[in-house]
Amino acid sequence: MNQQARLSHASKLAYFPISFFAMIMGMSGLTLAWEKAHLVLGAPELIGQLLLGLTLCLFTVVAGSYLMKLATQPQAVQAELEHPVKLSFFPTISISLLLLSAALLPVSKPLSLLLWAIGAALHLLFTLYVLTQWIHHPKFQIAHSTPAWFIPIVGNVIVPLAGVEHGFMALSWFFFSIGILFWIILKALILNRVIFHDPLPEKLLPTLFIFIAPPAVGFVAYTKLTGGIDAMGQILFNVAMFLVLLLVTQFPRFTKIRFFISWWAYSFPLAAASVAAQVMYATTAKAVFGYLAYALLALVTAVILLLLVRTLKAVVDDEICQPEG
């Protein structure tokens, strides 16, 4: 029986998906949103602290599980690394480190700096690797392009969130420039795929929410880099809010989708939009942005609570870490 249990555990570990790190991105984003809400909206500081603790625990579990998979099932990790769609989720590891670095700023600057340095270096390596694969590998087709393609390259705009606070202005501008330039390029490519080619598979439909993240995070990063909101900042913010409106009005379509881990793609983009609205409110003091900030904070909190409950149910019902059908 013990041998059978070990085999079962090893089999499940082989199917532990790299996309689980999207959960860490979402939880980190929610933590940042509530930390910002403490400063801007007067929310209790304890909520952000509790969320940070929970996120660090989840990161330890997810990272530990994936390291075990790497140690015991290296062929399964290699298969994900060579998969034309799953490849784009590997940089969620470095992005999780970068977001945790930003969330840890009020708690421990040395630890935040350590995670930022590791996350930034790792993300640059992922960016170079993924771009090299896209350029030189013959396996990619138009059907493989999804909003998840924003993660490895456009994810560079996240680096300044903590980078500026640690004094690395030049490096932060370097990463921001890469992310913003490739956001424009990839946005055109992915919209072409979504509009003129076969619809996204049901499992990947939640990744449409990733469209929100680049302009939302870009806006927050840009205001940190420039110290204010100029015309470029206004453009980034307005594009992010339009995309929130576009996708939220289609919620009835998304509620019909069966649960997949890809549901976590809803979380971080909405959290980024919440932080962006709070930054706009803090900078302009206009009431309309205050109402928007409250609404988005409530929305992302409700969505992530739902995701946590649904993920826990999937774990209990043994729906997670199964072969793809």
Protein Blocks (a to p, Z undefined) as FASTA:
>chain_A
ZZmmmmmmmmmmmmmcfklmmmmmmmmmmmmmmmmmmmmnopafklmmmmmmmmmmmmmm
mmmmmmmmmmmmmmlmmmmmmpmklmmmmmmmmmmmmmmmmmmmmmommlmmmmmmmmmm
mmmmmmmmmmmmmmmpckbcfklpcfklmmmmmmmmmmmmmmmmnopamlmmmmmmmmmm
mmmmmmmmmmmmmmmmccddfklmmmmmmmmmmmmmmmmmmmmmnopacfklmmmmmmmm
mmmmmmmmmmmmmmmpccdfklmmmmmmmmmmmmmmmmmmmmnopaklmmmmmmmmmmmm
mmmmmmmmmmmmmmmnopgoiacZZ
